[in-house]
Amino acid sequence: MYCVRKIAEELYWVGGNDRRLALFENIHPIPRGVSYNSYLLLDEKTVLFDTVDWSICRQFLENIKAVLGDRTLDYMVINHVEPDHSACIEEIILRYPDVKIVCTKKAFMFMQQFGFHMDGKTIEVEEGHTMSFGKHNVTFVSAPMVHWPEAMVTYDTTNGVLFSADAFGSFGALDGKLFNDEVNFDRYWIDDTRRYYTNIVGKYGPHVQALLKKASSLDIKIICPLHGPVWRNDFGYLMDKYDKWSRYEPEEKGVMIVYATMYGNTEAAANDLATRLVEKGMTNVVMYDVSKTHVSYLISDTFKYSHVVLPCVTYNLKIYPPMLNYIMDMKALNLQKRTFALIENGSWAPQSGKLMRKLLNEMKEMTILDNEISLNSTMKEDDVNSMDDLADSIIKSMK
Protein backbone atom coordinates (compact mmCIF):
# COMPACT_ATOMS: atom_id res chain seq x y z
CA MET A 1 0.00 0.00 0.00
CA TYR A 2 1.36 3.41 -0.93
CA CYS A 3 2.06 6.13 1.64
CA VAL A 4 2.64 9.64 0.27
CA ARG A 5 2.18 13.22 1.37
CA LYS A 6 1.59 16.40 -0.55
CA ILE A 7 4.31 19.00 -0.02
CA ALA A 8 3.04 21.78 -2.28
CA GLU A 9 0.96 22.15 -5.41
CA GLU A 10 2.06 19.37 -7.79
CA LEU A 11 4.84 18.17 -5.44
CA TYR A 12 4.70 14.97 -3.37
CA TRP A 13 6.89 13.16 -0.84
CA VAL A 14 7.29 9.56 -2.02
CA GLY A 15 9.98 8.37 0.38
CA GLY A 16 9.83 5.97 3.30
CA ASN A 17 11.19 5.03 6.71
CA ASP A 18 13.53 2.33 7.98
CA ARG A 19 13.00 1.56 11.67
CA ARG A 20 14.84 -1.78 11.52
CA LEU A 21 18.30 -0.44 10.66
CA ALA A 22 20.54 -0.39 13.74
CA LEU A 23 23.57 1.48 12.38
CA PHE A 24 23.54 4.28 9.81
CA GLU A 25 26.49 3.82 7.44
CA ASN A 26 27.14 0.74 9.61
CA ILE A 27 28.68 3.10 12.21
CA HIS A 28 26.17 5.41 13.90
CA PRO A 29 23.36 4.05 16.12
CA ILE A 30 19.91 5.19 15.05
CA PRO A 31 17.48 4.01 17.74
CA ARG A 32 14.74 6.17 16.19
CA GLY A 33 15.39 4.86 12.68
CA VAL A 34 15.85 7.05 9.62
CA SER A 35 13.79 8.36 6.73
CA TYR A 36 14.83 8.28 3.10
CA ASN A 37 13.17 11.17 1.33
CA SER A 38 12.35 11.38 -2.35
CA TYR A 39 10.10 13.87 -4.11
CA LEU A 40 7.93 13.68 -7.22
CA LEU A 41 6.83 16.71 -9.25
CA LEU A 42 3.82 16.51 -11.56
CA ASP A 43 4.21 19.26 -14.15
CA GLU A 44 3.95 19.09 -17.94
CA LYS A 45 6.89 16.79 -17.40
CA THR A 46 7.13 14.48 -14.38
CA VAL A 47 10.28 14.70 -12.28
CA LEU A 48 11.63 12.47 -9.51
CA PHE A 49 14.17 14.06 -7.16
CA ASP A 50 16.55 11.33 -5.94
CA THR A 51 15.70 7.76 -4.99
CA VAL A 52 15.97 5.83 -1.71
CA ASP A 53 17.87 3.06 0.03
CA TRP A 54 17.34 -0.49 -1.17
CA SER A 55 15.73 -1.43 2.16
CA ILE A 56 12.53 0.49 1.35
CA CYS A 57 12.51 0.13 -2.44
CA ARG A 58 9.20 -1.72 -2.58
CA GLN A 59 7.40 1.02 -0.65
CA PHE A 60 9.10 3.63 -2.80
CA LEU A 61 7.97 2.08 -6.07
CA GLU A 62 4.39 1.77 -4.81
CA ASN A 63 4.44 5.45 -3.83
CA ILE A 64 5.66 6.56 -7.24
CA LYS A 65 3.07 4.45 -9.05
CA ALA A 66 0.29 5.86 -6.88
CA VAL A 67 1.26 9.48 -7.61
CA LEU A 68 2.03 9.05 -11.31
CA GLY A 69 -1.08 7.03 -12.10
CA ASP A 70 -1.09 6.42 -15.85
CA ARG A 71 1.66 8.95 -16.54
CA THR A 72 5.23 8.00 -17.30
CA LEU A 73 8.33 9.40 -15.60
CA ASP A 74 10.21 11.92 -17.73
CA TYR A 75 13.15 12.98 -15.56
CA MET A 76 15.06 11.82 -12.52
CA VAL A 77 17.25 14.48 -10.84
CA ILE A 78 20.08 12.94 -8.83
CA ASN A 79 21.45 15.45 -6.34
CA HIS A 80 23.54 12.92 -4.42
CA VAL A 81 24.80 9.46 -5.41
CA GLU A 82 25.50 7.89 -2.02
CA PRO A 83 23.79 4.46 -2.10
CA ASP A 84 21.16 5.32 0.51
CA HIS A 85 19.79 7.74 -2.09
CA SER A 86 20.74 6.11 -5.39
CA ALA A 87 20.22 2.39 -4.78
CA CYS A 88 16.92 2.29 -6.69
CA ILE A 89 18.01 4.15 -9.82
CA GLU A 90 18.09 1.04 -11.98
CA GLU A 91 14.72 -0.10 -10.60
CA ILE A 92 13.28 3.18 -11.83
CA ILE A 93 14.92 2.75 -15.24
CA LEU A 94 13.48 -0.76 -15.55
CA ARG A 95 9.95 0.53 -14.94
CA TYR A 96 10.28 3.83 -16.80
CA PRO A 97 12.80 3.11 -19.59
CA ASP A 98 12.40 6.52 -21.26
CA VAL A 99 13.42 8.47 -18.15
CA LYS A 100 16.30 10.95 -18.48
CA ILE A 101 18.76 11.26 -15.57
CA VAL A 102 19.86 14.78 -14.63
CA CYS A 103 23.09 14.93 -12.63
CA THR A 104 26.60 16.38 -12.43
CA LYS A 105 29.49 14.96 -14.41
CA LYS A 106 31.05 13.54 -11.26
CA ALA A 107 27.73 12.00 -10.18
CA PHE A 108 27.57 10.22 -13.53
CA MET A 109 31.09 8.88 -12.95
CA PHE A 110 30.13 7.59 -9.48
CA MET A 111 27.00 5.91 -10.83
CA GLN A 112 29.15 4.10 -13.38
CA GLN A 113 31.46 3.01 -10.57
CA PHE A 114 28.46 1.53 -8.77
CA GLY A 115 27.65 -0.42 -11.94
CA PHE A 116 24.54 1.46 -13.05
CA HIS A 117 23.72 1.21 -16.76
CA MET A 118 22.61 4.62 -18.02
CA ASP A 119 24.09 4.92 -21.50
CA GLY A 120 22.32 7.65 -23.46
CA LYS A 121 20.02 8.52 -20.56
CA THR A 122 21.97 11.26 -18.75
CA ILE A 123 21.83 15.03 -18.97
CA GLU A 124 24.89 16.53 -17.30
CA VAL A 125 24.41 19.86 -15.52
CA GLU A 126 26.62 22.16 -13.50
CA GLU A 127 26.42 25.31 -11.39
CA GLY A 128 23.96 27.83 -12.83
CA HIS A 129 22.38 25.52 -15.41
CA THR A 130 18.57 25.65 -15.57
CA MET A 131 15.77 23.41 -16.80
CA SER A 132 12.06 23.89 -17.37
CA PHE A 133 9.53 21.13 -16.75
CA GLY A 134 6.52 23.25 -17.77
CA LYS A 135 5.38 25.73 -15.13
CA HIS A 136 8.30 24.82 -12.93
CA ASN A 137 11.78 26.11 -13.65
CA VAL A 138 14.76 24.90 -11.66
CA THR A 139 18.36 25.99 -11.28
CA PHE A 140 21.20 23.72 -10.19
CA VAL A 141 23.59 24.78 -7.45
CA SER A 142 26.89 23.02 -6.85
CA ALA A 143 27.41 21.77 -3.28
CA PRO A 144 30.70 19.83 -3.37
CA MET A 145 31.72 18.06 -0.16
CA VAL A 146 28.33 18.51 1.46
CA HIS A 147 29.23 15.80 1.96
CA TRP A 148 30.39 14.02 -1.25
CA PRO A 149 32.25 15.76 -4.08
CA GLU A 150 29.49 15.23 -6.67
CA ALA A 151 26.69 16.75 -4.59
CA MET A 152 24.41 19.50 -5.85
CA VAL A 153 21.14 21.03 -4.71
CA THR A 154 18.21 21.97 -6.93
CA TYR A 155 16.16 25.13 -6.47
CA ASP A 156 12.68 25.46 -7.97
CA THR A 157 12.35 29.15 -8.85
CA THR A 158 8.61 28.75 -9.38
CA ASN A 159 7.58 27.70 -5.88
CA GLY A 160 10.74 28.35 -3.84
CA VAL A 161 11.43 24.70 -3.01
CA LEU A 162 15.05 23.79 -2.32
CA PHE A 163 15.90 20.11 -2.81
CA SER A 164 18.87 20.19 -0.46
CA ALA A 165 20.39 16.69 -0.76
CA ASP A 166 22.10 15.73 2.52
CA ALA A 167 22.16 19.32 3.79
CA PHE A 168 19.62 20.10 6.56
CA GLY A 169 18.95 16.40 7.16
CA SER A 170 18.50 14.41 10.36
CA PHE A 171 18.46 10.93 11.81
CA GLY A 172 15.02 9.72 12.89
CA ALA A 173 12.06 8.09 11.16
CA LEU A 174 9.05 10.21 10.27
CA ASP A 175 6.12 8.98 12.35
CA GLY A 176 3.56 10.34 9.93
CA LYS A 177 4.76 13.86 10.73
CA LEU A 178 6.60 15.11 7.67
CA PHE A 179 6.92 18.85 8.33
CA ASN A 180 9.05 20.63 10.92
CA ASP A 181 5.99 22.43 12.35
CA GLU A 182 4.22 19.11 12.96
CA VAL A 183 6.77 18.18 15.64
CA ASN A 184 8.36 19.82 18.67
CA PHE A 185 11.67 20.10 16.86
CA ASP A 186 13.73 21.62 19.66
CA ARG A 187 12.61 18.88 22.04
CA TYR A 188 12.49 15.76 19.88
CA TRP A 189 14.62 16.40 16.79
CA ILE A 190 17.50 18.80 17.40
CA ASP A 191 19.76 16.19 19.03
CA ASP A 192 19.37 13.79 16.09
CA THR A 193 19.84 16.66 13.65
CA ARG A 194 23.03 17.79 15.38
CA ARG A 195 24.36 14.24 15.60
CA TYR A 196 23.62 13.72 11.92
CA TYR A 197 25.34 16.95 10.89
CA THR A 198 28.38 16.66 13.14
CA ASN A 199 29.18 13.04 12.29
CA ILE A 200 28.24 13.02 8.60
CA VAL A 201 28.97 16.54 7.39
CA GLY A 202 30.97 18.04 10.28
CA LYS A 203 34.38 17.76 8.65
CA TYR A 204 33.32 20.04 5.80
CA GLY A 205 32.44 23.27 7.59
CA PRO A 206 33.92 25.63 4.95
CA HIS A 207 31.95 23.88 2.20
CA VAL A 208 28.75 24.18 4.25
CA GLN A 209 29.49 27.88 4.73
CA ALA A 210 29.78 28.24 0.96
CA LEU A 211 26.40 26.56 0.48
CA LEU A 212 24.79 28.74 3.17
CA LYS A 213 26.05 31.81 1.33
CA LYS A 214 24.47 30.59 -1.90
CA ALA A 215 21.23 29.72 -0.09
CA SER A 216 21.02 33.21 1.42
CA SER A 217 20.50 34.65 -2.07
CA LEU A 218 17.51 32.37 -2.77
CA ASP A 219 13.89 33.03 -1.84
CA ILE A 220 13.40 29.71 -0.11
CA LYS A 221 9.85 28.70 0.81
CA ILE A 222 10.38 24.99 1.55
CA ILE A 223 13.50 22.90 2.23
CA CYS A 224 13.29 19.25 1.14
CA PRO A 225 16.26 17.28 2.54
CA LEU A 226 17.02 13.61 1.86
CA HIS A 227 16.63 12.64 5.55
CA GLY A 228 14.33 13.95 8.26
CA PRO A 229 11.58 16.57 8.31
CA VAL A 230 10.70 18.93 5.46
CA TRP A 231 11.03 22.58 6.51
CA ARG A 232 8.32 25.06 5.54
CA ASN A 233 8.92 27.81 8.13
CA ASP A 234 11.30 28.91 10.91
CA PHE A 235 14.28 28.76 8.53
CA GLY A 236 16.24 31.15 10.76
CA TYR A 237 16.38 28.52 13.52
CA LEU A 238 17.80 25.90 11.16
CA MET A 239 20.22 28.24 9.39
CA ASP A 240 21.54 29.54 12.72
CA LYS A 241 22.35 25.99 13.84
CA TYR A 242 24.08 25.18 10.56
CA ASP A 243 25.99 28.44 10.67
CA LYS A 244 27.31 27.75 14.18
CA TRP A 245 28.13 24.11 13.48
CA SER A 246 29.92 24.86 10.22
CA ARG A 247 31.95 27.67 11.83
CA TYR A 248 32.70 25.31 14.75
CA GLU A 249 31.22 27.78 17.22
CA PRO A 250 29.63 26.21 20.33
CA GLU A 251 25.88 26.50 20.73
CA GLU A 252 26.06 26.88 24.49
CA LYS A 253 28.43 27.85 27.26
CA GLY A 254 28.62 24.67 29.24
CA VAL A 255 30.92 21.90 30.41
CA MET A 256 31.02 18.43 28.91
CA ILE A 257 32.96 15.92 31.02
CA VAL A 258 33.99 12.79 29.14
CA TYR A 259 35.85 10.44 31.46
CA ALA A 260 37.81 7.23 30.86
CA THR A 261 37.80 5.00 33.92
CA MET A 262 38.72 1.36 34.56
CA TYR A 263 37.78 0.77 38.19
CA GLY A 264 35.85 3.92 39.08
CA ASN A 265 38.63 6.08 40.49
CA THR A 266 38.88 8.44 37.52
CA GLU A 267 35.08 8.58 37.42
CA ALA A 268 35.09 9.63 41.09
CA ALA A 269 37.42 12.52 40.25
CA ALA A 270 35.13 13.52 37.37
CA ASN A 271 32.13 13.50 39.71
CA ASP A 272 34.02 15.66 42.19
CA LEU A 273 34.78 18.26 39.51
CA ALA A 274 31.19 18.25 38.24
CA THR A 275 29.90 18.84 41.76
CA ARG A 276 32.31 21.73 42.33
CA LEU A 277 31.28 23.35 39.04
CA VAL A 278 27.60 23.15 39.93
CA GLU A 279 28.19 24.49 43.46
CA LYS A 280 30.03 27.43 41.92
CA GLY A 281 27.06 28.24 39.69
CA MET A 282 27.89 26.42 36.44
CA THR A 283 24.91 24.08 36.22
CA ASN A 284 25.11 23.41 32.47
CA VAL A 285 27.21 20.27 32.96
CA VAL A 286 26.88 16.89 31.22
CA MET A 287 28.91 13.74 31.90
CA TYR A 288 29.70 10.69 29.77
CA ASP A 289 31.63 7.47 30.29
CA VAL A 290 33.70 7.24 27.10
CA SER A 291 33.56 3.42 27.26
CA LYS A 292 29.76 3.24 27.40
CA THR A 293 28.75 6.08 25.06
CA HIS A 294 28.94 5.71 21.31
CA VAL A 295 31.40 8.20 19.91
CA SER A 296 28.77 9.73 17.59
CA TYR A 297 26.89 11.04 20.66
CA LEU A 298 30.12 12.38 22.12
CA ILE A 299 30.98 14.20 18.90
CA SER A 300 27.51 15.73 18.76
CA ASP A 301 27.74 17.21 22.24
CA THR A 302 31.33 18.31 21.66
CA PHE A 303 29.98 20.52 18.88
CA LYS A 304 27.30 21.75 21.28
CA TYR A 305 29.31 22.78 24.37
CA SER A 306 32.05 25.35 24.77
CA HIS A 307 34.20 23.47 27.32
CA VAL A 308 35.32 19.85 27.45
CA VAL A 309 37.02 18.12 30.38
CA LEU A 310 38.89 14.87 29.71
CA PRO A 311 39.64 12.87 32.88
CA CYS A 312 41.58 9.85 31.60
CA VAL A 313 43.35 6.86 33.09
CA THR A 314 46.73 5.89 31.62
CA TYR A 315 46.62 2.49 29.88
CA ASN A 316 49.78 0.65 28.82
CA LEU A 317 51.59 3.99 29.13
CA LYS A 318 49.18 5.43 26.56
CA ILE A 319 45.79 7.14 26.37
CA TYR A 320 42.93 4.80 27.28
CA PRO A 321 41.82 3.38 23.88
CA PRO A 322 38.17 4.59 23.86
CA MET A 323 39.38 8.08 24.81
CA LEU A 324 41.97 8.00 22.06
CA ASN A 325 39.25 6.99 19.58
CA TYR A 326 37.10 9.94 20.69
CA ILE A 327 39.95 12.45 20.34
CA MET A 328 40.90 11.08 16.92
CA ASP A 329 37.26 11.45 15.80
CA MET A 330 37.33 15.09 16.92
CA LYS A 331 40.42 15.59 14.80
CA ALA A 332 38.98 13.74 11.79
CA LEU A 333 35.84 15.88 11.92
CA ASN A 334 37.85 19.11 12.06
CA LEU A 335 36.58 20.22 15.47
CA GLN A 336 37.88 23.65 16.49
CA LYS A 337 37.44 26.52 18.94
CA ARG A 338 36.92 24.60 22.19
CA THR A 339 38.45 24.97 25.64
CA PHE A 340 39.78 21.79 27.25
CA ALA A 341 40.77 20.81 30.76
CA LEU A 342 42.77 17.65 31.39
CA ILE A 343 42.88 15.23 34.34
CA GLU A 344 45.22 12.26 34.10
CA ASN A 345 45.38 9.23 36.34
CA GLY A 346 47.82 6.34 36.71
CA SER A 347 49.20 4.05 39.38
CA TRP A 348 52.87 4.13 38.42
CA ALA A 349 53.35 6.31 35.35
CA PRO A 350 50.42 8.71 34.76
CA GLN A 351 50.97 10.41 31.41
CA SER A 352 47.66 10.40 29.56
CA GLY A 353 47.42 14.17 30.13
CA LYS A 354 50.66 14.88 28.31
CA LEU A 355 49.62 12.64 25.40
CA MET A 356 46.13 14.16 25.16
CA ARG A 357 47.60 17.66 25.22
CA LYS A 358 49.87 16.77 22.30
CA LEU A 359 46.94 15.56 20.18
CA LEU A 360 44.74 18.54 21.03
CA ASN A 361 47.55 20.96 20.19
CA GLU A 362 47.59 19.51 16.68
CA MET A 363 44.01 20.69 16.18
CA LYS A 364 42.86 24.19 15.20
CA GLU A 365 42.17 26.98 17.69
CA MET A 366 42.03 24.76 20.76
CA THR A 367 42.60 26.28 24.20
CA ILE A 368 43.99 23.95 26.87
CA LEU A 369 43.87 25.24 30.43
CA ASP A 370 47.25 25.21 32.16
CA ASN A 371 46.27 23.76 35.52
CA GLU A 372 46.23 20.11 34.47
CA ILE A 373 45.68 17.62 37.30
CA SER A 374 47.70 14.42 37.71
CA LEU A 375 46.34 11.76 40.07
CA ASN A 376 48.07 8.71 41.49
CA SER A 377 45.46 5.93 41.50
CA THR A 378 42.79 7.93 43.37
CA MET A 379 41.86 11.48 44.22
CA LYS A 380 43.03 12.35 47.75
CA GLU A 381 42.66 15.23 50.18
CA ASP A 382 45.87 16.70 48.79
CA ASP A 383 44.17 17.01 45.40
CA VAL A 384 41.14 18.96 46.65
CA ASN A 385 42.66 22.42 46.22
CA SER A 386 43.86 21.57 42.70
CA MET A 387 40.39 20.38 41.73
CA ASP A 388 38.83 23.50 43.18
CA ASP A 389 41.30 25.66 41.25
CA LEU A 390 40.47 23.78 38.05
CA ALA A 391 36.74 24.42 38.53
CA ASP A 392 37.48 28.12 39.07
CA SER A 393 39.68 28.21 35.97
CA ILE A 394 36.97 26.63 33.80
CA ILE A 395 34.35 29.13 34.96
CA LYS A 396 36.72 32.06 34.58
CA SER A 397 37.55 31.03 31.02
CA MET A 398 33.88 31.31 30.09
CA LYS A 399 33.70 35.01 30.89
NORPE-V446466 format. One record per helix or strand. SS is the DSSP state (H for helix, E for strand). FROM is the first residue (numbers start at 1). TO is the last residue. If there is no record, write none. Layout:
ss={SS & SS}
from={FROM & FROM}
to={TO & TO}
//
This chain:
ss={E & E & E & E & E & E & E & E & H & E & H & H & E & H & E & E & E & E & E & E & E & H & H & H & E & E & H & E & H & E & H & E & E & H & E & H & E & E & H}
from={5 & 11 & 16 & 23 & 28 & 34 & 39 & 46 & 54 & 75 & 83 & 89 & 100 & 105 & 122 & 130 & 137 & 152 & 161 & 172 & 179 & 180 & 185 & 190 & 222 & 230 & 235 & 252 & 265 & 285 & 295 & 305 & 318 & 321 & 339 & 352 & 367 & 373 & 381}
to={8 & 13 & 18 & 24 & 29 & 36 & 42 & 49 & 68 & 77 & 86 & 95 & 103 & 113 & 124 & 132 & 142 & 156 & 163 & 172 & 179 & 182 & 188 & 215 & 224 & 231 & 247 & 260 & 279 & 289 & 304 & 315 & 319 & 332 & 346 & 361 & 368 & 376 & 397}
//
